[in-house]
Amino acid sequence: MAGKFARSWALMKASATVLRSDKSLLVFPLLSGLCTLLVAASFLIPVAVMVIGGEHAGQDFHQRMSAGTYLLMFAFYLVQYFVIIFFQTALTGVALMHLRGEPTSVAAGFALARSRLPHIFGYALIAATVGLVLRMVQERLGLIGRLVVGFLGLAWTVATFLVVPILASQDVGPVDAVKRSVELLKRSWGENLIGNGGIGVVFGLLMLVAVLAGAVLIGGAFALQSVVAIVLAVTLVVLGFILLGLIQSSLQGIYAAALYRYAESGEASVGFDQALLEQAFRSKQKK
C-alpha cells in the first residue's frame, strides 16, 4: 500500500509539471465552473419564482411540484453533467496532446470536444440517470440509503474514472467507453483511486490552510476598520479558493490522461517515469 501512495504521489508531481508547462489548461475548469453556475441559476431561479408564486395556491400546487420534482432534477443533472463532461473532454484532449508531444491550444481542445458531442451527451445521459437513481435510493432509505449511495457513488466514480480520456481519444459511444474504463480499472485497480483520492486529500489540506489564512486576513482587515482593506482581503481569499479549485481540476484531468495513455499504448508520457507506470499497471495477480 505504501508503494501505491509513493507511486501516486510521484505521478501527481509529474502532472503538476505538465500543468506548469501549459497553464492554458486552467481555462477549461474556469469556463466549466462559470457555465455550471449559469446552469444552476437557470434552474433554481425559475423554481424559486414558482414556489413563491404558488404559496397561495394550496395543496394542489405542492402536489404538482412534488410530481415533477424528479423530472426537473433529471433535467438539471443532464444539463450539468453535459457541461462538465464537455469541458473535461476538452481539457483531457489537450492534456493527451501535450503528453504525446503534439502542439496544443485551447481552440484544439474545444474542437475535439465539439467533435464528440453525441458521445458526451450520451455519457451525460447515463451519468444523470445514475445520479437520479442514487438520489431516489438515498431519499427512500434514509441513513441506510446514504450509506448505500456513498458506497455505490464511490464505485461508480472509480469505475468511470477513465471514461473521459477514452471519449477524448477514441471515437466510441458512451456505453463502450464505460466498459473500456472498467476493463482498464482492472489493470490500474488501486492507482486511479489512490491517486485521485490523493489529489483530493492534498487539496483538502490546502483548502483548510487557505480557510485559516483567509480568516486571519479578513479578521485583520476588519481590525483596521478599512473598507478598502476588507474588500481587498475578501477578493484575495475568493481568488485563492478559485485558483486552488482550478488547479485541482486540471491536475485530475492530466493524471487521468497519463494513466489512460500508458494503459492503452504502454508508453510513458513526457515527464512521467516509465518504471512508475509499469508498477502502477501490473496485474493484481502479480502484486
FENWO-V332535 format. One line per field, one symbol per residue. psi: psi as a letter, one per 20 degrees, with the letter a starting at -180 (. if undefined). burial: b if it has 24 or more other C-alpha atoms within 12 Angstrom, else e. A space follows every 10 residues. Layout:
# FENWO-V332535
psi=???
burial=???
This chain:
# FENWO-V332535
psi=ghhggggggg hhhhhhgghh imiihihghg hggghhgggg hhghghgggg gghjhjiahh ghhgghhjgh gggggggggg hggghghhgg ghghgggghi kqqqqhhhgh gghhijgghg gghhgghhgg ggghgggghh jcghhhgghg ghgggggghj hjgghghhiq mqrhghgggh ghghhhhkhh ghgggghggg gghgghgggh gghhggghgh ghhilpgghg gggggggghg gggggggggg hhgggggggg ghhgijpprp ippghghghh kqrhhi.
burial=eeebbebbbb bbbbbbbbbe ebbbbbbbbb bbbeebeebb eebeeeeeee eeeeeeeeee eeeeeeeeee eebbbbbbbb bbbbbbbbbb bbbbbbbbbb eeebbbebbb ebbbebbebb bbbbbbbbbb bbbbbeeeee eeeeeeeebe eebeebbbbb bbbbbbbbbb ebbbbebbeb bbbbbbbbbb bbbbbbbbbe ebbeeebeeb eeebeebbee eeeeeeeeee eebbeebeee bebbbbbbbb bbbbbbbbbb bbbbeeebbb bbbbebbbbb bbeeeee
